[in-house]
Amino acid sequence: MAHRLRKLAATARLSAAQLRHEIGRSVLVIVAIALAVLAVTLLAGLGLGVLETGQDRFDEADQDVWISGGAVELTAGGGMENPIADSHQLAADVEEREDVQSASPIAFHAIYVGTEPEPSELELVSGVGVPSEHGGLTLEEGDGFSEGDVHYGEGDYDGPMTREVIVDPRMAERFDLEVGDTIYVGTSPSTAAEEEFTVVGISSSYSQFLGTTTATMPLSELQEITGTTGSDRAAFVTATVAPGADRGAVSDEIQAAHPEYDVRTSEEQFESMFEDQVLLLASGTALVVLAVVAGVVLTVNLLALVASRQRGELAALRALGLSRWLLTGIIGGQGIVLGLCGGLLGLLATPPAAFALNHLAASLVGFENLLRTPPIVYLAGGAIAVVVGTLGAAVAGWRTSRYARLEHLAE
């Protein structure tokens, strides 16, 4: 046992000496393996984060059934056309069911907002229209809507406009807004100067659901300023089932009653949105595979080059009686060392890289902690490093057996 340990120690010293001799190439391979590990940890963390964030947003929305009529489309004028027409009536029909507690339409429109009516002071954001505050809405400041969608007036759109709006924290910070302040809202810089709304709350609920800066107001008032009261369009009609009702059964029955729409439970709606990102996920997987392959290729090439340049030395060691397995261990051991060093570097770089990407994602799309790195992500990254190092060691060991021949002794 002691003899084997001495041989192992000697092999490790020889491997370390060879790595020091090829310090430039060794650093290159370590960096390549670290990048492969970093690609795995960051992309895996992003995948987990997107899934968990999406599921969290749907859970916070507190809606059991989602009715949609297709994707929200851009109009020729740069606005948005919501697919569901006569949305208030559809919501009323669904709400009449005994197994439905409430139903609400939701509309999205691109709108301009600002604290000054000058066009240069207005910014384009996502307008959200809701009949009332949905379950799960968390107000960070203010009391929210005072009356709800009173302007709808049983379909006549002749009720009073409350002119109330809930903004998200980013908009509040950008315009230095507080509850009680006035903002201008419109579908263009010119129309915004004519519409004043009062901030009655600050909430990140809708902005985190959409991933954009949002201004939320009663649905009919959003339709009024966007000129869509005639068609009464909405992007979704959501429903909360009655206590004890099975959401799957309710969804199926609503689908049968309204075959012209897509009716899904909250879980099914999330899955359908996730399926739309298959191409993006495939691209991320391809990047991981390419990063791993690049790490393996660089490791193998370095170790093969080391073995090639040391043909004479390896042949001499072989002539002195060192076994082929020991020589293989000298070169192969370098692959394992490179893999471990690269893996450690990649894992150490993951937390700051994840922090920077989360900060960037929060500023660009409004999602906080989008990239998450639980222990399983670090285990995956470490496993990749071991795989890369082991493959490099195995191939290099095979190449070593080709060079450790007596005919190379004179080279």
GUTORKE-355376 format. One record per residue (C-alpha): residue number from 1; residue in three letters; x, y, z. Coordinates in Angstrom, 3 decimals, decimal comma. Last residue first. Example, Ala and Ser with C-alpha at 12.3 -4.5 7.8 and 13.67 -1.06 7.14 Angstrom:
BEGIN
NODE seq type       px       py       pz
NODE   2  SER   13,670   -1,060    7,140
NODE   1  ALA   12,300   -4,500    7,800
END
This chain:
BEGIN
NODE seq type       px       py       pz
NODE 411  GLU   14,125   11,935  -31,116
NODE 410  ALA   16,512    9,082  -30,259
NODE 409  LEU   14,137    7,449  -27,775
NODE 408  HIS   11,158    7,618  -30,122
NODE 407  GLU   11,825    4,080  -31,408
NODE 406  LEU   11,630    2,888  -27,790
NODE 405  ARG    7,976    3,663  -27,494
NODE 404  ALA    6,107    5,884  -25,033
NODE 403  TYR    4,587    7,991  -27,810
NODE 402  ARG    1,612    5,838  -28,698
NODE 401  SER    0,792    4,961  -25,069
NODE 400  THR    0,708    8,683  -24,338
NODE 399  ARG   -2,076    9,197  -26,859
NODE 398  TRP   -4,286    6,808  -24,905
NODE 397  GLY   -3,512    8,656  -21,693
NODE 396  ALA   -4,318   11,940  -23,382
NODE 395  VAL   -7,702   10,596  -24,424
NODE 394  ALA   -8,535    9,369  -20,920
NODE 393  ALA   -7,174   12,473  -19,178
NODE 392  GLY   -9,140   14,819  -21,406
NODE 391  LEU  -12,277   12,792  -20,861
NODE 390  THR  -11,671   12,850  -17,108
NODE 389  GLY  -11,009   16,594  -17,044
NODE 388  VAL  -14,104   17,417  -19,061
NODE 387  VAL  -16,280   15,061  -17,028
NODE 386  VAL  -14,924   16,385  -13,717
NODE 385  ALA  -15,563   19,968  -14,813
NODE 384  ILE  -19,069   19,066  -15,959
NODE 383  ALA  -19,788   17,434  -12,589
NODE 382  GLY  -18,691   20,594  -10,795
NODE 381  GLY  -21,111   22,649  -12,865
NODE 380  ALA  -23,952   20,233  -12,188
NODE 379  LEU  -23,199   20,259   -8,471
NODE 378  TYR  -23,184   24,046   -8,527
NODE 377  VAL  -26,628   24,051  -10,144
NODE 376  ILE  -27,941   21,474   -7,637
NODE 375  PRO  -26,858   23,785   -4,799
NODE 374  PRO  -29,406   26,461   -5,858
NODE 373  THR  -28,330   29,099   -8,389
NODE 372  ARG  -31,169   31,383   -9,411
NODE 371  LEU  -31,245   33,744  -12,370
NODE 370  LEU  -34,429   35,820  -12,479
NODE 369  ASN  -33,716   37,269   -9,052
NODE 368  GLU  -35,826   40,334   -9,882
NODE 367  PHE  -37,811   40,568  -13,095
NODE 366  GLY  -38,247   44,109  -14,447
NODE 365  VAL  -37,174   43,393  -18,020
NODE 364  LEU  -34,125   45,625  -18,543
NODE 363  SER  -33,150   46,880  -15,071
NODE 362  ALA  -34,038   43,651  -13,283
NODE 361  ALA  -32,334   41,559  -15,964
NODE 360  LEU  -29,117   43,596  -15,661
NODE 359  HIS  -29,074   43,255  -11,865
NODE 358  ASN  -29,754   39,542  -12,180
NODE 357  LEU  -26,928   39,250  -14,725
NODE 356  ALA  -24,471   41,009  -12,393
NODE 355  PHE  -25,464   38,875   -9,400
NODE 354  ALA  -25,228   35,677  -11,455
NODE 353  ALA  -21,730   36,627  -12,639
NODE 352  PRO  -20,679   37,437   -9,067
NODE 351  PRO  -22,018   34,079   -7,803
NODE 350  THR  -20,748   31,941  -10,755
NODE 349  ALA  -17,093   33,029  -10,819
NODE 348  LEU  -16,137   30,786   -7,887
NODE 347  LEU  -17,835   27,833   -9,611
NODE 346  GLY  -15,959   28,486  -12,854
NODE 345  LEU  -12,596   28,811  -11,075
NODE 344  LEU  -13,195   25,597   -9,135
NODE 343  GLY  -14,161   23,768  -12,322
NODE 342  GLY  -11,106   25,031  -14,181
NODE 341  CYS   -8,818   23,915  -11,366
NODE 340  LEU  -10,537   20,522  -11,095
NODE 339  GLY  -10,486   19,956  -14,843
NODE 338  LEU   -6,853   21,016  -15,163
NODE 337  VAL   -5,853   18,649  -12,368
NODE 336  ILE   -7,784   15,789  -13,971
NODE 335  GLY   -6,213   16,443  -17,328
NODE 334  GLN   -2,744   16,612  -15,790
NODE 333  GLY   -3,300   13,232  -14,232
NODE 332  GLY   -3,756   11,816  -17,708
NODE 331  ILE   -0,221   12,802  -18,702
NODE 330  ILE    1,587   11,316  -15,705
NODE 329  GLY   -1,011    8,533  -15,328
NODE 328  THR   -0,334    7,310  -18,857
NODE 327  LEU    3,327    7,108  -17,992
NODE 326  LEU    2,462    5,068  -14,928
NODE 325  TRP    0,177    2,795  -16,949
NODE 324  ARG    2,895    2,202  -19,546
NODE 323  SER    5,171    0,995  -16,799
NODE 322  LEU    8,389    2,727  -15,894
NODE 321  GLY   11,305    0,444  -16,627
NODE 320  LEU   14,134    2,763  -17,567
NODE 319  ALA   13,222    2,235  -21,246
NODE 318  ARG    9,708    3,622  -20,553
NODE 317  LEU   11,220    6,651  -18,902
NODE 316  ALA   13,410    7,137  -21,952
NODE 315  ALA   10,431    6,750  -24,290
NODE 314  LEU    8,494    9,312  -22,276
NODE 313  GLU   11,414   11,739  -22,365
NODE 312  GLY   11,860   11,320  -26,105
NODE 311  ARG    8,183   11,656  -26,867
NODE 310  GLN    7,845   14,697  -24,668
NODE 309  ARG    6,694   17,138  -27,346
NODE 308  SER    3,965   14,726  -28,459
NODE 307  ALA    2,731   14,068  -24,907
NODE 306  VAL    2,495   17,783  -24,185
NODE 305  LEU    0,698   18,350  -27,472
NODE 304  ALA   -1,757   15,567  -26,649
NODE 303  LEU   -2,300   17,132  -23,227
NODE 302  LEU   -2,986   20,521  -24,749
NODE 301  ASN   -5,208   19,137  -27,493
NODE 300  VAL   -7,211   17,010  -25,067
NODE 299  THR   -7,860   19,939  -22,741
NODE 298  LEU   -8,759   22,265  -25,595
NODE 297  VAL  -11,122   19,701  -27,103
NODE 296  VAL  -12,819   18,902  -23,775
NODE 295  GLY  -13,365   22,568  -22,928
NODE 294  ALA  -14,689   23,305  -26,409
NODE 293  VAL  -17,068   20,341  -26,139
NODE 292  VAL  -18,381   21,653  -22,812
NODE 291  ALA  -18,915   25,153  -24,187
NODE 290  LEU  -20,570   23,785  -27,325
NODE 289  VAL  -22,926   21,634  -25,261
NODE 288  VAL  -23,839   24,576  -23,027
NODE 287  LEU  -24,454   26,821  -26,015
NODE 286  ALA  -26,636   24,156  -27,637
NODE 285  THR  -28,705   23,914  -24,460
NODE 284  GLY  -29,258   27,668  -24,512
NODE 283  SER  -30,342   27,526  -28,134
NODE 282  ALA  -32,746   24,689  -27,367
NODE 281  LEU  -34,219   26,739  -24,529
NODE 280  LEU  -34,774   29,668  -26,872
NODE 279  LEU  -36,387   27,406  -29,448
NODE 278  VAL  -38,651   25,877  -26,785
NODE 277  GLN  -39,799   29,293  -25,555
NODE 276  ASP  -43,401   28,944  -26,726
NODE 275  GLU  -43,632   25,773  -24,636
NODE 274  PHE  -43,205   27,855  -21,477
NODE 273  MET  -46,183   30,017  -22,396
NODE 272  SER  -48,273   26,889  -22,871
NODE 271  GLU  -47,017   25,471  -19,567
NODE 270  PHE  -48,002   28,624  -17,711
NODE 269  GLN  -51,479   28,518  -19,216
NODE 268  GLU  -51,803   24,836  -18,328
NODE 267  GLU  -50,919   25,512  -14,689
NODE 266  SER  -53,318   28,474  -14,508
NODE 265  THR  -56,089   26,301  -15,951
NODE 264  ARG  -56,721   26,712  -19,642
NODE 263  VAL  -59,448   27,954  -21,979
NODE 262  ASP  -58,537   28,767  -25,584
NODE 261  TYR  -61,420   30,630  -27,213
NODE 260  GLU  -63,850   29,931  -30,076
NODE 259  PRO  -65,018   26,789  -28,272
NODE 258  HIS  -66,881   28,851  -25,666
NODE 257  ALA  -69,318   26,532  -23,861
NODE 256  ALA  -67,057   23,485  -24,233
NODE 255  GLN  -64,057   25,515  -23,077
NODE 254  ILE  -66,026   26,761  -20,081
NODE 253  GLU  -66,834   23,145  -19,191
NODE 252  ASP  -63,219   22,037  -19,528
NODE 251  SER  -61,954   24,903  -17,371
NODE 250  VAL  -64,522   24,171  -14,665
NODE 249  ALA  -63,473   20,520  -14,638
NODE 248  GLY  -59,809   21,434  -14,306
NODE 247  ARG  -60,527   24,053  -11,639
NODE 246  ASP  -62,359   21,548   -9,452
NODE 245  ALA  -64,815   23,445   -7,275
NODE 244  GLY  -64,443   23,360   -3,487
NODE 243  PRO  -64,508   27,117   -3,076
NODE 242  ALA  -65,833   28,774   -6,254
NODE 241  VAL  -63,460   29,118   -9,192
NODE 240  THR  -61,521   32,297   -9,891
NODE 239  ALA  -61,728   33,396  -13,509
NODE 238  THR  -59,486   35,239  -15,940
NODE 237  VAL  -60,503   36,861  -19,197
NODE 236  PHE  -57,446   37,595  -21,247
NODE 235  ALA  -56,074   40,056  -23,805
NODE 234  ALA  -59,102   42,330  -23,744
NODE 233  ARG  -61,227   44,142  -26,326
NODE 232  ASP  -64,395   46,123  -25,733
NODE 231  SER  -64,983   46,518  -29,507
NODE 230  GLY  -66,565   49,960  -29,266
NODE 229  THR  -64,548   51,029  -26,227
NODE 228  THR  -61,272   50,615  -28,106
NODE 227  GLY  -60,215   54,251  -28,554
NODE 226  THR  -57,005   54,037  -26,511
NODE 225  ILE  -58,077   56,674  -23,970
NODE 224  GLU  -61,479   55,059  -23,508
NODE 223  GLN  -60,189   51,481  -23,468
NODE 222  LEU  -57,810   52,377  -20,631
NODE 221  GLU  -60,761   53,974  -18,849
NODE 220  SER  -62,878   50,873  -19,463
NODE 219  LEU  -60,198   48,654  -17,915
NODE 218  PRO  -59,608   50,617  -14,719
NODE 217  MET  -55,946   51,668  -14,546
NODE 216  THR  -52,505   50,077  -14,365
NODE 215  ALA  -49,288   51,771  -15,512
NODE 214  THR  -46,542   49,268  -16,209
NODE 213  THR  -42,776   48,993  -16,696
NODE 212  THR  -42,059   45,622  -18,240
NODE 211  GLY  -41,625   41,986  -17,156
NODE 210  LEU  -45,302   41,255  -17,615
NODE 209  PHE  -45,975   39,578  -14,246
NODE 208  GLN  -43,280   41,607  -12,517
NODE 207  SER  -44,817   44,823  -13,844
NODE 206  TYR  -48,278   43,740  -12,705
NODE 205  SER  -47,274   43,038   -9,111
NODE 204  SER  -44,743   45,867   -8,693
NODE 203  SER  -47,187   48,180   -6,935
NODE 202  ILE  -47,465   51,900   -6,257
NODE 201  GLY  -50,921   53,297   -5,582
NODE 200  VAL  -53,423   56,075   -6,186
NODE 199  VAL  -51,469   58,074   -8,803
NODE 198  THR  -53,868   60,608  -10,311
NODE 197  PHE  -54,550   60,687  -14,031
NODE 196  GLU  -54,499   63,548  -16,552
NODE 195  GLU  -55,450   63,056  -20,214
NODE 194  GLU  -55,072   65,883  -22,761
NODE 193  ALA  -51,254   65,989  -22,927
NODE 192  ALA  -51,270   62,240  -23,514
NODE 191  THR  -53,067   62,731  -26,841
NODE 190  SER  -50,079   64,490  -28,436
NODE 189  PRO  -47,406   62,148  -27,059
NODE 188  SER  -49,352   59,151  -28,371
NODE 187  THR  -51,559   56,469  -26,840
NODE 186  GLY  -52,201   58,643  -23,818
NODE 185  VAL  -51,425   59,247  -20,132
NODE 184  TYR  -50,318   62,369  -18,277
NODE 183  ILE  -49,333   62,027  -14,619
NODE 182  THR  -50,611   63,655  -11,416
NODE 181  ASP  -49,234   63,032   -7,926
NODE 180  GLY  -51,464   61,812   -5,091
NODE 179  VAL  -49,322   58,790   -4,198
NODE 178  GLU  -45,722   59,672   -4,952
NODE 177  LEU  -43,810   59,955   -8,192
NODE 176  ASP  -40,154   60,822   -8,742
NODE 175  PHE  -40,559   60,301  -12,497
NODE 174  ARG  -38,042   57,445  -12,838
NODE 173  GLU  -38,517   56,281   -9,236
NODE 172  ALA  -42,290   55,985   -9,549
NODE 171  MET  -41,895   54,378  -12,954
NODE 170  ARG  -39,507   51,805  -11,520
NODE 169  PRO  -41,756   51,248   -8,484
NODE 168  ASP  -44,815   50,352  -10,623
NODE 167  VAL  -47,701   52,716  -11,215
NODE 166  ILE  -51,340   52,452  -10,153
NODE 165  VAL  -53,685   54,847  -11,947
NODE 164  GLU  -56,855   56,731  -11,131
NODE 163  ARG  -58,796   58,867  -13,576
NODE 162  THR  -62,074   57,966  -11,806
NODE 161  MET  -63,952   58,310  -15,062
NODE 160  PRO  -67,652   58,909  -14,453
NODE 159  GLY  -70,111   56,633  -16,217
NODE 158  ASP  -70,887   56,934  -19,919
NODE 157  TYR  -69,143   53,836  -21,209
NODE 156  ASP  -72,559   52,418  -22,185
NODE 155  GLY  -71,747   48,784  -21,463
NODE 154  GLU  -73,313   48,504  -18,028
NODE 153  GLY  -71,710   51,806  -16,969
NODE 152  TYR  -68,130   51,035  -18,026
NODE 151  HIS  -66,941   54,186  -16,202
NODE 150  VAL  -67,506   52,494  -12,844
NODE 149  ASP  -64,547   50,152  -13,343
NODE 148  GLY  -63,150   50,201   -9,791
NODE 147  GLU  -64,378   52,592   -7,120
NODE 146  SER  -61,442   53,808   -5,015
NODE 145  PHE  -58,624   52,111   -6,904
NODE 144  GLY  -55,492   51,526   -4,839
NODE 143  ASP  -54,929   52,502   -1,193
NODE 142  GLY  -51,434   53,959   -1,464
NODE 141  GLU  -47,923   52,517   -1,225
NODE 140  GLU  -46,389   49,079   -1,628
NODE 139  LEU  -49,660   47,671   -2,886
NODE 138  THR  -49,627   43,923   -3,336
NODE 137  LEU  -52,000   42,526   -5,937
NODE 136  GLY  -52,562   38,817   -5,251
NODE 135  GLY  -56,231   38,978   -6,037
NODE 134  HIS  -56,985   41,351   -8,871
NODE 133  GLU  -57,675   45,050   -8,373
NODE 132  SER  -60,784   45,993  -10,256
NODE 131  PRO  -62,043   46,053  -13,836
NODE 130  VAL  -58,450   45,686  -15,105
NODE 129  GLY  -56,542   47,607  -17,783
NODE 128  VAL  -52,754   47,394  -18,032
NODE 127  GLY  -50,730   50,000  -19,930
NODE 126  SER  -47,242   48,951  -20,931
NODE 125  VAL  -44,762   51,826  -21,161
NODE 124  LEU  -43,663   54,472  -23,702
NODE 123  GLU  -42,087   57,555  -22,116
NODE 122  LEU  -43,163   61,212  -22,088
NODE 121  GLU  -40,881   64,196  -21,317
NODE 120  SER  -39,873   64,846  -24,928
NODE 119  PRO  -43,548   64,995  -25,934
NODE 118  GLU  -44,238   67,878  -23,479
NODE 117  PRO  -47,211   67,070  -21,235
NODE 116  GLU  -45,085   66,835  -18,057
NODE 115  THR  -45,310   64,126  -15,395
NODE 114  GLY  -45,033   61,380  -17,967
NODE 113  VAL  -46,850   58,508  -19,630
NODE 112  TYR  -47,170   57,169  -23,171
NODE 111  ILE  -49,221   54,041  -23,747
NODE 110  ALA  -48,788   50,578  -25,277
NODE 109  HIS  -51,919   48,607  -24,501
NODE 108  PHE  -52,776   45,516  -22,472
NODE 107  ALA  -56,240   44,336  -21,450
NODE 106  ILE  -57,456   42,115  -18,603
NODE 105  PRO  -61,019   40,787  -18,323
NODE 104  SER  -62,363   39,629  -14,962
NODE 103  ALA  -64,294   36,638  -13,687
NODE 102  SER  -65,481   35,879  -10,141
NODE 101  GLN  -66,638   32,977   -7,959
NODE 100  VAL  -67,155   30,431  -10,692
NODE  99  ASP  -68,807   27,080   -9,901
NODE  98  GLU  -72,304   28,536   -9,985
NODE  97  ARG  -71,738   29,939  -13,480
NODE  96  GLU  -72,902   33,522  -13,919
NODE  95  GLU  -69,261   34,686  -13,733
NODE  94  VAL  -68,519   33,101  -17,102
NODE  93  ASP  -71,281   35,044  -18,808
NODE  92  ALA  -70,231   38,294  -17,100
NODE  91  ALA  -66,604   37,798  -18,174
NODE  90  LEU  -67,731   37,229  -21,754
NODE  89  GLN  -69,897   40,337  -21,584
NODE  88  HIS  -67,017   42,452  -20,302
NODE  87  SER  -64,717   41,046  -22,994
NODE  86  ASP  -66,806   42,063  -25,992
NODE  85  ALA  -63,829   41,221  -28,236
NODE  84  ILE  -60,929   38,995  -27,146
NODE  83  PRO  -57,769   39,360  -29,265
NODE  82  ASN  -56,188   42,509  -27,790
NODE  81  GLU  -54,831   44,820  -30,442
NODE  80  MET  -51,667   46,654  -29,435
NODE  79  GLY  -50,377   50,018  -30,593
NODE  78  GLY  -47,703   50,885  -33,150
NODE  77  GLY  -50,050   52,548  -35,599
NODE  76  ALA  -50,225   49,518  -37,856
NODE  75  THR  -51,396   47,412  -34,941
NODE  74  LEU  -49,283   45,032  -32,881
NODE  73  GLU  -50,955   41,766  -31,944
NODE  72  VAL  -51,736   40,253  -28,524
NODE  71  ALA  -51,617   36,500  -29,072
NODE  70  GLY  -54,635   34,254  -29,324
NODE  69  GLY  -58,177   34,306  -27,961
NODE  68  SER  -57,453   33,708  -24,307
NODE  67  ILE  -59,394   32,422  -21,314
NODE  66  TRP  -57,373   31,762  -18,155
NODE  65  VAL  -58,749   29,737  -15,231
NODE  64  ASP  -57,647   29,616  -11,585
NODE  63  GLN  -56,520   33,195  -10,966
NODE  62  ASP  -54,431   34,109   -7,899
NODE  61  ALA  -52,107   36,417   -9,874
NODE  60  GLU  -49,496   35,601   -7,229
NODE  59  ASP  -49,505   31,938   -8,274
NODE  58  PHE  -49,072   32,926  -11,924
NODE  57  ARG  -46,145   35,198  -11,031
NODE  56  ASP  -44,546   32,513   -8,864
NODE  55  GLN  -44,821   29,946  -11,672
NODE  54  GLY  -43,115   32,317  -14,071
NODE  53  THR  -40,394   33,128  -11,567
NODE  52  GLU  -39,802   29,448  -10,779
NODE  51  LEU  -39,563   28,434  -14,426
NODE  50  VAL  -37,493   31,447  -15,434
NODE  49  GLY  -35,182   30,956  -12,450
NODE  48  LEU  -34,636   27,284  -13,157
NODE  47  GLY  -33,695   28,026  -16,753
NODE  46  LEU  -31,516   30,968  -15,725
NODE  45  GLY  -29,698   28,869  -13,137
NODE  44  ALA  -29,089   26,156  -15,735
NODE  43  LEU  -27,818   28,794  -18,150
NODE  42  LEU  -25,591   30,350  -15,499
NODE  41  THR  -24,252   27,106  -14,032
NODE  40  VAL  -23,634   25,382  -17,371
NODE  39  ALA  -22,057   28,375  -19,082
NODE  38  LEU  -19,873   28,964  -16,020
NODE  37  VAL  -18,661   25,356  -16,148
NODE  36  ALA  -17,740   25,701  -19,820
NODE  35  LEU  -16,114   29,056  -19,108
NODE  34  ALA  -14,070   27,506  -16,295
NODE  33  ILE  -13,015   24,672  -18,632
NODE  32  ALA  -11,789   27,221  -21,192
NODE  31  VAL  -10,032   29,270  -18,475
NODE  30  ILE   -8,247   26,161  -17,200
NODE  29  VAL   -7,295   25,249  -20,768
NODE  28  LEU   -5,758   28,665  -21,439
NODE  27  VAL   -3,930   28,644  -18,087
NODE  26  SER   -2,392   25,273  -18,932
NODE  25  ARG   -1,363   26,537  -22,367
NODE  24  GLY    0,582   29,389  -20,818
NODE  23  ILE    2,060   27,280  -17,985
NODE  22  GLU    3,417   24,496  -20,182
NODE  21  HIS    6,463   23,746  -17,952
NODE  20  ARG    4,325   24,291  -14,874
NODE  19  LEU    1,883   21,671  -16,183
NODE  18  GLN    4,722   19,226  -16,794
NODE  17  ALA    6,035   19,675  -13,268
NODE  16  ALA    2,555   19,123  -11,829
NODE  15  SER    2,224   15,838  -13,726
NODE  14  LEU    5,672   14,694  -12,511
NODE  13  ARG    4,749   15,520   -8,928
NODE  12  ALA    1,402   13,686   -9,236
NODE  11  THR    3,089   10,597  -10,666
NODE  10  ALA    5,592   10,588   -7,810
NODE   9  ALA    2,778   10,849   -5,284
NODE   8  LEU    0,905    7,978   -6,928
NODE   7  LYS    4,047    5,851   -6,988
NODE   6  ARG    4,656    6,608   -3,313
NODE   5  LEU    1,050    5,710   -2,494
NODE   4  ARG    1,406    2,433   -4,371
NODE   3  HIS    4,535    1,536   -2,432
NODE   2  ALA    2,831    2,370    0,875
NODE   1  MET    0,000    0,000    0,000
END
